[in-house]
């Protein structure tokens, strides 16, 4: 499946992202003999198979066109079926960087939810790392497990239905980083601390919509031995980019004293210089609050690691 590996062309059985516009993207599985009907027209899957990713296809009735894109975690986040509220790229990219994730890392996640962040975590640690994700809701757990299997990611992830706030994590001295998206993350912090590796520096992030949650979480993190506790809020502000032609005065010419010429138009006496430029203008309104991200660091606990050994 194409979530785990990249191929040059579309094949039968691949998952793809159907793109009609920035706010009109949908996941679809390519199946030979299937016909796709939407507002853009009628499209035969047989026409997709064998074509390069990113190809634009016109509808058989001539009404419109679509682009078939290779699936990525970013596109999956924009098009996935929502079972819960999800994380978007502004938060996902920052969390991934702050947790120092790279191929080979083992990371803990709770809860799984709709699997938006799970796909990004898997890409960050694959092909030699692993994701351990927990969800207390059985139906959401089963739905996420089916998606991981359908996308060819099951070898990179272990998913379990478990209430970690009450029962804790069944992991000890194993993961390099932890991410908690829970109503009461402070209840799971002590167990998450035990799941982190003790022979190296490890990191944790807690996703909380309310500042009251942050307050209690910070207290729990410090009590569990974490240091460098910080809170961040990511606000996404978009910029409009456009190409313009600017006219600038010839400064070198205008600084020299010029004799007045009778009957010569002003434009000819001091010509402007046309310059092509790209203009970037921030929009006045930024997207609103999504959550507070609380980060903390667990320093190596060599004494505990040696005692267990």
Secondary structure, 3 states (H helix, E strand, C coil): CCCCCCCCECCCCCEEEEEEECCEEEEEECCCCCEEEECCEEEEHHHHCCCECCCEEECCCCCCEEEEEECCHHHHHHHCCCCCCCCCHHHHHHHHHHCCCCCCCEEEEECCCCCHHHHHHHHHHCCCCEEEEEECCHHHHHHHHHHHHHCCCHHHEEEEECCHHHHCCCCCCCECEEEECCCCCHHHHHHHHHHECCCCCEEEEEEECCHHHHHHHHHHHHHCCCEEEEEECCCCCCEEEEEEEEEEECHHHHHCCCCCCCCCCHHHHCCEEEEEEEEEEECCCCCCCCCEEEEEEECCCHHHHHHHC
